[in-house]
Structures are given as structure tokens and as C-alpha cells.
Amino acid sequence: MPAYPSPLAWIGDLLTSVFNVNAAMWNNSSGPSVVENTLLRWLAEQAGLPPSTAGCFVSGGSMANMTAVVMARDNMLPQNRRSDGVVYISDQTHMSLAKGLHMAGFCDYQIRTLPTDQNFRFDLESLSQAILTDKASGLLPFLIVGSCGTTNTGSIDPLHGLADLAEKHSMWLHVDGAYGASISLSKTNRYLADGLGRADSVSWDAHKWLFQTIGSGILLARDGRKLEKSFSMEADYIRTTRAPDGSTSFYNVSPELSRPSRAMSLWFTLKVLGHDRIGQMIDQGVILASTAEHELRRLGDWEIVSPATLSVVVFRYSPFGLVIDEKELDAMNVAISKRLIAENIAAIFTTKLRGCTVLRLCVINPLVQQENVRRIIQQMHRIAQKELALRPGLMESLISPIYLRPESLTTATAQPIAQQE
Ligand SMILES: Cc1ncc(COP(=O)(O)O)c(C=O)c1O
């Protein structure tokens, strides 16, 4: 996620560093603690979470996900049956979840990675079946991890469907919104994250789509007491567990003791820009992804593998009529990405979807305009044509009327351009 930090975040960071506040304990950081609590409650409200929600700022999405895993483990599994616990993720879940699960003591055999549907969203039927099978084997399904904005395609899992299943089977629902939860602040597009507020916990990165510098992640827990259950510790040398208003010192609701006051710069940014402006800055990313998709369709020769979703569009160069081996197509798209970087045009990197190499565009910098994106796509088109010309064997095959496309990518949302038109 190529984030853009607002200059306001720089100022917030500078002040935080200058004062060097330790936001572990209320008596060391009364003001910053109030700011952090107030901001967390406001963010929770925007995500649709209830007033019982508490949370903490952590260093990023990976730490937020790990914190959620620990909380789910401690609140859902008896200590002597941890090895029977089963977790459900999708083939598009961010790798930090698997890492967090390992750090929290879970083994590979306890993690079910389930297939996604044609739009790269959790397939509810497979999930439901997997839970029933595991229950029938005497195991303890306890955690479903959904995504609000996957890294590869920006897809948002069917959050209500996941919440229904979690409720039905008395499981914990964690939603990784490291990237996509920010859409909750957009007045126009917040409907996309409908259902986020039904999660037991939500990860949310301010250093992605909330324009903060790196090191600003958020974990929200629907029931703050459950966060305390995992992270509250007593020691003779620390006695300031609670603030006068009853709120807990942050070291008791987060994995860290000494911690910077990460909330300050986001609070400062929001105070200066306001909710409406931040929402518009987020909307710009959504507009840019659809602009890119539109331009790719207009030019032709580009297969839209996953249409604009949040601020991500995934595609690949696949000229109509080209008879080409999948490996060659992959290599050509890798070459296009490399050439874009070498010529200092744009950082459009490759990823893999259903085993194929594809290009992924994600612009969340609100300073970028639609015209900039159109121009980049046009330059990329020229580069792609040059790459094709470097492969004379392929050029000849263009006259063939046969058009081969692997079944794996031929989905309702990824038709050859000519068919869509
Ligand atoms: C969906 C998602 N979850 C988690 C993460 C990990 O976040 P971080 O890099 O802040 O640890 C990322 C990073 O891109 C992400 O896109």
C-alpha cells in the first residue's frame, strides 16, 4: 500500500518525538491517553462498533492482527484445549494473520485456508462446511478472519455472512481492515464496509489510508474487557492501572509497555482537516481506481482480472488474438512492471492471482489526479506494445483468430475485453 503521509502527520510526529511521551500509563501521559481513548471511540463509532469498544494504537496492521489473535485465543479457548482450536482464513487473507497465529502458538494443522469466490471474497458455503466438519471431528472452531479490503484486490468479504456464521457457531470474528476500514470515514462509500461493526475485533492502519507516517496501526475490540483479559498485568513497580475516569492505562490493553503516543498525529490531522475532507481524500483513491479500469478497457488488450474495488484494480496485458503460453504471458507482464519502474513512470507491481502473474494498481495519494492516472496507463500501454514487439514470435501469432484464456481467470468479473464490450 503506497501510502501518502500528510504533512500534518509530520508535525504530529515531530511534536510527539519532541515531548517523548510514554503513553504506557495514564499518569505519564494523561493528555495523550485521553486523546487516544477519544479517538479510538470515534473511530469505533465510524466503523459501526458499539460504545463498549476499546482499543489501542500499535505499530501496524501485523501487530493489530496478532493482538486480535491473542485476544480471540484467550477469550474463546480453554487453556488446556488450545491445541484443538481451529482458525478459518481465506486464500486472500494477509500473511500477517498466519504469522500472528504462529506467534500466538498455533500450528499449521490448526489453520484452514479456504477458497475465495470469483470476486476474491470468502466463500461462505465452504466456510460453513469446514466449520461443521471440524466440529464433527471434536475440534474447536473458534476464530474466523475476514478482510475489509484485501491487499491483492481490495475485496471486502461478505461481512454480514461471516458475522452470522460466527454468531451461529459462537466463534470470534476478526476483520482485518488494515487497508480498507478507512472507507468507513467516506460519506459516499462507507456502505461498502457495511457489517464491519459486527466484528469482535477490527484492525485498521492509519499509515495506509488515513495519511499517517509509518508506525500507526489500530486495534479495536468490541468488548474492551476482553482486551484487558489478555493484556492486563500487575507488577510491584507499576501501580497506575486506571485513570480517574475509570479507563485503563494502555499497557493493560496492549502488548506494549513503553509506547509512543501514536494517536496524537492522527488526532491532529483529523482536527485540522475535519471528517469531510479526510473522507474526500479517501474517495479520491476510489475514483482513481475506476479511472484506471476505464482507461484500460478503452485501450483494449488489457484483461481486467479484478475490477476497481476500493482503490485497487488488477489487470494484465493480454492482447486479443494472442496465442501464448501462460508462462510467457506472466514474463511479459513482469517485464512491463520492471520497465515502468526503470523508466521512472510508476510503481505498478505484479502479484499472483489463481496462479497467474498480474499487475496491480493502487493509488491512495489524494494529490494524484485522474489525468495523471490516465497518462500512466497510456504510457504503460506503449511500454506493453514495445515488450510485445521484442517477442517477434508472439507478434506473428496475433493474426490467429484463436484466443486462449486459462479457465482459472475466466470469471464473471474477468471476461476478455472484447466480450465485455
Ligand atoms: C490487508 C492488510 N493487512 C495487514 C497488513 C499488514 O500491515 P503492516 O504492514 O502495517 O504490518 C497489510 C499491509 O499491507 C494489509 O494490506
The ligand as an ORCA input file, in Angstrom:
! r2SCAN-3c Opt
* xyz 0 1
  C      -4.902     -6.199      4.486
  C      -3.606     -5.996      5.221
  N      -3.480     -6.475      6.453
  C      -2.347     -6.333      7.162
  C      -1.268     -5.680      6.622
  C      -0.005     -5.542      7.432
  O       0.110     -4.231      7.837
  P       1.504     -3.636      8.355
  O       2.399     -3.597      7.185
  O       1.108     -2.294      8.859
  O       2.006     -4.533      9.426
  C      -1.341     -5.168      5.322
  C      -0.196     -4.493      4.699
  O      -0.194     -4.098      3.573
  C      -2.549     -5.318      4.603
  O      -2.684     -4.836      3.361
*
